[in-house]
Amino acid sequence: MPARTGETPARAPAAGVSDEVLMERFCQGDSGAFDALFQRYARPVHGYLTRLTGSASSAEDLVQLTFLSLVRARGRFLAGSRFKPWLYAIATNAARDSQRRNRRPEELTPEGELPASIPDDAPGPRDSGLEQAVQRALAQLPEGQRVPILLHRFEGMSFAEIADAMGLTESAVKVRAHRGYERLRELLAALHQETQE
């Protein structure tokens, strides 16, 4: 089937094609490459943004905003750059900007707490009490510590990728993550002790 006027002809399917090649194709006008990137990353970015904001519905909006920003910023993507850290930097900035605009938390329970349910990519039984405790503890961390933990622990990004996403050195990210993990352990230990009393 011939390509419509003004469109780049479709290329080979995205399976096995790197994110960077897909982004390069998208920058050259291949809309199918964007679709492939969206299919790969919409769900993981949604999970990350849900954990970052504590709100699944806010995360849905932020995923759309993230990919809209990706489209708008595609001309600034540098050839040879890694795609995933760049995308997560856009998502983090979208969440940060949204939190600045909306200083109050959304979707609180009638008791004024964050909801316990957070979408999880892994099947199996979940301890909603523990999940809620971790979410509360994460929310108490400063953003500079929370973001590296979320990207490292929940998104599986390397410290080098996180450094790219945050515009920091790898050692600075490791220090922030280390301090965040220490504080998280303290917060969770205190919570555990409270529940044992």
Secondary structure as UniProt FT lines:
FT   TURN            5..6
FT   TURN            15..16
FT   HELIX           19..27
FT   TURN            28..29
FT   HELIX           31..53
FT   HELIX           56..73
FT   HELIX           74..76
FT   TURN            79..80
FT   HELIX           83..101
FT   TURN            110..111
FT   HELIX           128..140
FT   HELIX           143..149
FT   HELIX           150..154
FT   HELIX           159..166
FT   HELIX           170..196
//
